[in-house]
Amino acid sequence: MISPEQAGILIMLVGIYGLMAKREPIKLVLSINVVSLGLVLFFVGLAYSPGKDVPIMPADPVDPLPATLMLTTLVVDVAITSLALAVIMRMGGDGE
């Protein structure tokens, strides 16, 4: 069975292939999103600890920092994607 780290690396490679093979701006933005999601999966897979408790007053807690950083990464990724798509729409004009 494939581990989350291996799946994250595969997803990142698919996104990097999309960055190299495609020239349309929207497909490039989507490829950047795929790379980012692969990176998030990779780091969440690295931080996974079987048998650990949630970090709310536990006896044996898991480190909450990786999940917090990946959540921040997803929020920044959404902001960058919306900015990039707005710039692409502005460059393309309004259809006239």
C-alpha positions in Angstrom: 0.0 0.0 0.0 1.2 3.5 -0.7 2.0 5.8 2.2 0.8 9.4 2.4 4.3 10.7 1.9 4.7 8.7 -1.4 1.2 9.9 -2.5 2.2 13.5 -1.8 5.4 13.1 -3.8 3.4 11.6 -6.7 0.9 14.4 -6.7 3.7 17.0 -6.6 5.3 15.3 -9.6 2.0 15.4 -11.5 1.7 19.2 -10.7 5.3 19.8 -11.8 4.6 17.9 -15.1 1.6 20.2 -15.6 3.8 23.3 -15.0 6.3 22.0 -17.6 3.9 20.7 -20.2 1.1 23.3 -20.3 1.2 26.9 -21.5 -2.4 28.1 -20.8 -2.4 30.4 -17.7 -5.4 28.8 -16.0 -3.8 25.3 -16.4 -0.6 26.7 -14.9 -2.5 28.0 -11.8 -4.2 24.6 -11.4 -0.8 22.9 -11.7 0.5 25.2 -8.9 -2.5 24.2 -6.8 -1.8 20.5 -7.4 1.9 20.9 -6.3 0.7 22.7 -3.2 -1.8 20.0 -2.3 0.8 17.3 -2.8 3.1 19.2 -0.4 0.4 19.5 2.2 -0.3 15.7 1.9 3.4 15.0 2.2 3.9 17.0 5.4 0.7 15.8 7.0 1.8 12.2 6.3 5.2 12.9 7.9 3.5 14.3 11.0 1.1 11.4 11.4 1.8 9.4 14.6 -0.3 6.3 15.1 -1.7 5.9 18.6 -1.3 9.5 19.7 -4.1 11.6 21.2 -5.6 14.9 20.0 -3.7 17.9 21.5 -6.5 19.0 23.9 -5.4 17.9 27.4 -4.2 14.5 26.4 -1.8 12.0 28.1 0.2 11.4 24.9 -0.4 14.3 22.5 0.5 14.6 18.9 2.4 17.8 17.8 -0.2 20.3 16.5 2.3 22.5 14.7 2.4 20.6 11.3 -1.4 20.6 11.0 -1.5 24.3 11.9 1.2 25.1 9.3 -0.6 23.1 6.6 -3.9 24.8 7.3 -2.1 28.2 6.9 -0.6 26.9 3.7 -4.1 26.0 2.3 -5.4 29.5 3.2 -2.5 31.2 1.5 -2.9 28.9 -1.5 -6.5 30.0 -1.9 -5.5 33.6 -1.7 -2.8 33.2 -4.3 -5.1 31.3 -6.6 -7.8 33.9 -6.5 -5.2 36.7 -7.1 -3.7 34.7 -10.0 -7.1 34.0 -11.6 -8.1 37.7 -11.2 -4.9 38.7 -13.0 -5.5 36.2 -15.8 -9.1 37.5 -16.3 -7.8 41.1 -16.3 -5.1 40.2 -18.9 -7.7 38.5 -21.1 -9.9 41.5 -21.3 -13.7 41.5 -21.0 -14.5 39.6 -24.2 -14.6 42.6 -26.6 
